[in-house]
Amino acid sequence: MRSRLLLPLIGAASALVLSGCGRPPAPDVRPGSAAPGSATAPAPRGDGRIADDRGLSPFETDHVALTELDPRLLRAVRQAAARAKTDGVDLFITSGWRSADYQRRLFDQAVTQYGSREEAKRYVLPPEKSAHVRGEAVDIGPTDAADWLGRRGAAFGLCQVYANEMWHFELATRPGGACPPQLPDATAAEY
């Protein structure tokens, strides 16, 4: 039941608008990328929030939630979406890359909702631990698309990594390989 309550928070995170978190905004920089405004790479435009509750087409080319994803992940999701379409399933990305500041706001909201940092981490990791901040995770919607990808994603290297988040996928195997066993929740990912 919690995942149904949290889906609007994570899968449709675009509905969250938080303010007054008491800390200055963090720069939107992925580890290993150039600093904002540098000559080698432009700064991402935005925090990765997806405004449409339905999500974005994986073929969108101008949204930071997709442009800042690991190119291998985006390619795999696009291949999966094309195949899903032939099966009559429309697959959308409801969350992709997130800035560290946006992830912090999501985490702070989850702490408020669940009453503790430890319980919140079952659903939303802090920015320093989040695969979304690294551009290595996507959330898929609607439910029938997440279900389709959960059953067929290994063909593209995409795996549902957390048992309590049917919408969260990462590259966790080679295309055509077997997905590793799912972790019970995000706290199991913390080493």
N, C-alpha and C positions, 0 to 999 in steps of 0.2 A: 504494500500500500504506500510506503514512503516514496518509492520511485515514482508513483503516479502523482504524488504531491510535489515532488521535486522537479518533475519534468518541466513545468513552466519556469523554474529557476534556472535549470541547466540547459535543457534542450531548446527552450525558447527564451534564452537569457536576454534576448533583445528587449523584453518587456521591463527589465529592471532599470530603474534610473535611481541611482544612489547619489547623495551629495553629503557634504559635510563630514567626510570620513576622518578629518582631523590630521591629514598628512598631505604633503605636496604631491602632485601627480608625478609618477615615475615615468621616465622616458620610455617610449615604445621601441625598445631595442631588444632583438633576440640575441642570445649568446652567440658570439662569433660574428655578428653583423657589424657593419660600420655605424659610427655614431650618427645621430640625427643631424641632417644638414651637411654631412661630409660630402666631398666630391665623389666618393666611390659608390655611395648608395643613398638614394633619397629616403627620408624618414617615412615610415608608414603613415597613411592618412587615416586617422581614427584609431579606435581601440579594439576593433574586431567585432563589435556588437552588430548583430544582424537584425535590422529593423522589422522585416516582414516575419510574422509569426509562422508562416509556411516554410520559410527558409530560402536559401539561394540555390539556383541551378548550379551544379558542379562545373558547368561550362561558362559561368560568369567570368569575365576577365578583368573587372575593374573594382573589386571589393577587397579591402585589405584582409578580411577574414580568410580569403582564398589565396591572394597573391603572396602572403607571407607563410603559407604552408610549405612544408618540405615538398619539393617538386615530385618526388617519387610517390608520396602519399596522394597528392592531387591527381597525378596521372592514374593511379590505381582506382581512386574514387570515380574518376571520369569513365574509365573502362567499365567499372561495375555499373555505373548509372546507364551507360549505353546498353549494356546487356539486360539490366532490369527493365528498361523501356521495351525491349523486344518481348519480355514476359508480361507486359502490361502494367508495370510498377513504375511510378514516378518517384524518383529518389532525390531528396533535397538535403543540403547541408544546413543544419539549424545552428551550428556553432563550429568554428574552425579555429584559426589563430586568434589569440587574445593577448592584448598588452598586459604587462605585469600589473599595471594599475587597475585595469578592468578585472583581472583575476582576483586581485586583492579585495576589490569591492564585492565580488561574488562570494568570496570566502567569508568576509565579514558579515554579509547578509546571512549566510548559512550558519555561522556561529550564533547569530541572534535567533534564527529560526529553530535551531536544534539545541541551544543552551550550553554548548561547550565546543571548544576547538576540536577535541577528539572525535565527538560525534559528527561535527561538520565535515571533517576529513574523510568520512565514509563516502561523501558525495561530491565534495569540492576540495581540491588540494590548494594550499597556499601557492603563490606564484613561483617560488623557487623549486617546487616539486611538480608543477603542472606540465603535462605533455602538450596542452593547448598553447601555453606560452612559448614553448619551443617549436611550435608549428608541426607537431608530430601526432595530433589527434583531431578527429572530427566527430561531431554528433550528427546523426542521421535521422531524418523524419520523412514522412509521418511514420506511424507505428508499422504499417504494412511494409514500408521500405526498410526500416530497421530490421524487421523480422526476415525479409528477403535476404538482406546482406548478412545477417547472422547465420543463415543457412548456407549461403553461397560465397561469402566473402573470401574464404581461403583460396579460392580459385584466382583471386586477384592479390593475395597476400594480406588481406584485411581481416582483422579478428576483433571480436567483441572481447575486451580484456577484463571487464568487471561484470560479475554476475548480477549485480544490482543496477546496472546501467545498460539496458539493451540497446541504447542509441549510440554509445561511445565506441569508436573503432580506431585502431592503430595498425600500422604495418607491423605485424608480429610473426610473419612466416614468409617464405618465398612463395611466389605465385604457384598455386597447385599443391603447396605443402599442407601440413596439418597445423591448425592453430594450437597453441599451448593451452593447457587447462586454464579456465577463467579464474581470476582472483576473486575472492568473495566481495571485495569493495576496494576503494582507493587506498585505504590504510595499509593493505597488504603490499602495496607498491612501494611504501616507504621502507628503505633498507636500514 
